[in-house]
Amino acid sequence: MSKTYGGRYEIEERIGAGGMAIVYRAKDTLLNRTVAIKVLREQFASDEGFIRRFRREAQSAASLSHHNIVSIFDVGKDGEDYIVMEYVKGQTLKDIIRSQAPLSPEKALNITRQIAEALTHAHANHIIHRDIKPQNIMIATDGRVKVTDFGIARAASSATLTHTGDIIGSVHYLSPEQAKGAQTNEQSDIYSLGIILYEMITGRVPYDGDTPITIALKHIQEEVELPGKIGVEVSPEIDTIIMKALAKQVSDRYKSALELLEDLDRIRAGQTIVWERYMADDRDAFGTQIHKGLRDKVVSVNQGKLENTLHKGGKRKRIPRPALVALIVVIIVLGIFFGIWKYFNIPVVTVPNLSGLTVDQAGVILEKAGLTLGEVQFDFNDKYDKNQIFNQSFKPNTMVKANRSIDVAVSKGAEMFEIPDVTTGNPTEENAKNMIKGAGFSKEPTVEYRLDPVISKGHVIYQNPGAKSKWPKESTITLYVSSGKELTMGVMPNVTRYSATQAKETLEASKLIVNTQPQVSNLFPTDTVITTIPEPGQAVKEGSTVIIVVSQGPGPAP
């Protein structure tokens, strides 16, 4: 394959494919290194909303710098949208599971630890992956774990729901809140990591089925079987980590990837992990926790009351179907009425101006205004300093419902590029401009023309700033270009009494431009030079214009 993207990424071979994109190994001809380039599939090319979100999320992911996260180098469009990332020589974790599972507990925990470290770094930068699965985990030849697809996974979160075939590979690792279509957070990534640990330990995913819908429902409704129940011997501590990571309720799950790492440290140190798990059957009908020692008594008493109510004369008393249907309808109507009432009775508040604030400062101000901080995006901006908010989802002074989430865009500072050397070899003005554009700078360079005794006309003399400097993408670079060799000073030759033709030849030999001015004269013969401007002996620069005053006669008397 000979296709080149962005004028610099030469495709070498296809190395993988997924529901969203095709991955190729490529050569970055500008920096002379091997990269991986992920090209979006055609079915997403017409979805402008998805494309914008994809580019924004990929740029946010590019801000991550961690040894367990695949680095993103570039995002672009060349017929197709693509992202350029670090090339990792190795296998996906899915390939390793297929060929080696069940993995030893030591190896499985080591891989889990590295994934958790990557998530800890990403979550600290307000980036949630939302598609953690073995296909998105690379294991390098030296054993290092590399998590990939931070950008494309977030952008695809809504698009994949409309392409059922694309989520088959992901639904096995979907958190219950994702399966319900509810709001996701960092703990959704932790649930997916728990599924991966389970799969590494047992060699199979905990929930499987014939259709994605079936699997998603199992994530919501069914408790996972412990590895020990399916014949895999692991320590109680590993069972605890798996069950806590896979808790249905977000409140019961690990609060952060850092908290999960702490439990992994305890296992490494040989310590016991204690988890007060709040199971659904440990709560009464009103969601109040019941002391475990009293649970059996409560159940037996309630069961006796229920039997007395439903049994009469040894026969079960059933609720009539019409009454049951009517009851359900009343509940639904009341629920809708309450929802509408609640919506229209929410107070309206004013959105504050968050520009120039940090995320922490914005959170405090929003809370005082009766609002909450929503999604945080990061992007380059040359008008705001790093970590300052430069945009928000609702404009300042807009009236919105209280408790509304306000999304913000945070500056990563000015995007910096390295200035190329456009003086070596004295390239032409056009070539120098192309080199600067190819290095990523968006503004046309400013050009100043200067005489030069050595550099040919139209070629670059020097540049400002100098080569190898780091310079903002939107800033201007100045090129100094030769307008020709510098002219030297000389002395005006004396051509008085020369014929006009002789005078012109003499002056042009001195690299001067000659203009003729006729004048009637009785003293000088016709076609004879009377005088010159400047006069003979005065200083004159090469290339300048001089005047010769030529007699028109009638000339001197015989």
PyMOL commands that set and color helices and strands:
alter all, ss='L'
color gray80, all
select helices_A, chain A and resi 42-44+48-61+93-100+105-124+134-136+150-162+164-171+176-179+186-202+212-221+227-230+236-245+250-252+257-268+280-282+292-310+321-344+359-368+429-438+500-509
alter helices_A, ss='H'
color red, helices_A
select strands_A, chain A and resi 4-5+9-17+21-28+33-40+72-77+81-86+90-92+137-140+145-147+311-312+315-316+348-350+372-379+389-392+399-401+405-411+416-418+446-450+460-464+470-472+478-482+489-491+513-521+529-533+539-541+545-554
alter strands_A, ss='S'
color yellow, strands_A
deselect
rebuild
show_as cartoon
